[in-house]
Amino acid sequence: MECNVGLVEQKARVLGGLALIGIGAYYNIKPLAALGIIPIVTGMLRYCPLNQAIGYNGCTDLKSPRP
């Protein structure tokens, strides 16, 4: 898997996922909380299959290896 999620997008995905989980837990909407896991995982892996499908690559920092 090649990196296709940039660092700024990574932080936004993780924060957005945490927000979805928090909102879902607060309002007791379990599917919304479960949906928050997806952006967290794609942010942590710095790989998104949807980005690859549409041909988008936000990972411009090619010098640093993927963790």
C-alpha positions as CSV (number, residue, x, y, z in Angstrom):
1,M,0.0,0.0,0.0
2,E,1.4,3.3,-1.1
3,C,0.9,6.5,0.9
4,N,-1.9,8.6,-0.6
5,V,-3.0,10.6,2.5
6,G,-1.0,13.7,3.3
7,L,-0.1,14.8,6.9
8,V,-2.7,17.5,7.1
9,E,-5.4,15.2,5.8
10,Q,-4.2,12.5,8.2
11,K,-4.7,14.8,11.2
12,A,-8.1,15.9,9.8
13,R,-9.3,12.3,9.3
14,V,-8.3,11.3,12.9
15,L,-9.9,14.3,14.5
16,G,-13.0,13.9,12.3
17,G,-13.3,10.2,13.3
18,L,-12.9,11.0,16.9
19,A,-15.6,13.7,16.6
20,L,-18.0,11.2,14.9
21,I,-17.4,8.7,17.7
22,G,-17.9,11.4,20.4
23,I,-21.1,12.6,18.8
24,G,-22.4,9.1,18.3
25,A,-21.7,8.2,21.9
26,Y,-23.2,11.4,23.3
27,Y,-26.5,11.1,21.3
28,N,-26.4,7.2,21.6
29,I,-26.2,6.7,17.8
30,K,-24.2,3.6,17.5
31,P,-23.9,3.4,13.7
32,L,-22.5,7.0,13.7
33,A,-19.9,6.0,16.3
34,A,-19.0,2.9,14.3
35,L,-18.6,5.0,11.2
36,G,-16.0,7.1,12.9
37,I,-13.6,4.2,12.9
38,I,-13.1,4.4,9.2
39,P,-11.4,7.8,9.0
40,I,-9.3,7.0,12.0
41,V,-7.9,3.8,10.4
42,T,-7.4,5.4,7.0
43,G,-5.6,8.3,8.7
44,M,-3.4,6.1,10.8
45,L,-2.4,3.9,7.8
46,R,-2.1,7.0,5.5
47,Y,-3.8,5.0,2.8
48,C,-7.4,5.4,1.6
49,P,-8.8,3.0,-1.1
50,L,-11.3,5.7,-2.2
51,N,-8.4,8.1,-2.9
52,Q,-6.7,5.4,-5.0
53,A,-10.0,4.7,-6.9
54,I,-10.3,8.4,-7.9
55,G,-6.6,8.8,-8.6
56,Y,-6.0,11.3,-5.8
57,N,-2.6,11.4,-4.0
58,G,-2.2,13.9,-1.2
59,C,1.0,12.4,0.0
60,T,3.5,14.9,-1.3
61,D,6.2,14.2,1.2
62,L,7.8,11.3,-0.6
63,K,11.1,11.5,1.3
64,S,9.7,10.3,4.6
65,P,8.9,6.6,4.6
66,R,5.4,5.4,5.5
67,P,5.3,4.2,9.2
